[in-house]
Amino acid sequence: MNSRVIDAVGLIHEFVANHWESINGQNEVHEELMNQGFSQQEISNAFKLIEDQVYQVASHHSGRVLEVNRVMTATERLKIRPGAFSFLLKLLKRGVVDHILFEDIVERSARSADPIVGLSQMRRLTALALYRALEADVREHISAGGDTRH
């Protein structure tokens, strides 16, 4: 693994931790990394690494399959591709994301600077949201005196 990719992952972590409320898509994070001198390939590899790790961890925490019926609003239909919405809906049904995180991701997607949010944008935004949520869970567990080893 390239050390620059690891550095980019660290910067993504910092950016998400410090600027989550202003993030509406991958563009904000991507622009910050470009401004820091990272190449497109390094940024792509960093996001891929985060996605792979987050979805692997999140899938182990999910268990039940929920019955969910969520229809996109008119605004969401104009902004979010059906395949991207379907991807997120599947994560909700599997319990990987909860209803609150689901709605947060949908709202951020609808506010995204991207003209249309496709599957790759949805995967990245969802990975960032899960990354932040998992980190918060770990911090809460540690502050409660829990052990992080499994």
C-alpha positions, 0 to 999 in steps of 0.5 A: 500500500502506497504511503501517500494513499494512507496519508490521504485516508488520514486526511479524509478521516480528519476532514470528515471528523472536522467538517461533517456538517458541511459535507454533501457529497464526495466533492468537498473531500475530493477538492481538499485532497486535490488542494493538498497535492494528492493525485486522482489515483491516490484519492481514488485508492484512498476512497476504495480502501475506506469503502472496502473496510467500512462495508466489511465492518458494517456488514458484520454488524448487520444481521436482520433483514427489515421490510422497508418501503421508502419512495423518493420525493420529486426532488430526490428523483431529479437528483439521485439515480434509481440505482444509487437509491436502491443501493442505499435502500438495500443497506437499510433493509440489511440493517447496515444503516439505520433510518436516521443515517439513511435519511441523512445520506439521502438529504446530503445526496439531494444537496450535493454539488453533483448534478446527478448522484450516481452509484459511485457517488452514493457509495462514497458518501455512504462510506464516509457516513458509515466511517463517521458513525463507526468511529463515533461508536468506537469512541463511545465504547472506549469512553464507557470503558469497553475493550476494542479488541474482538 
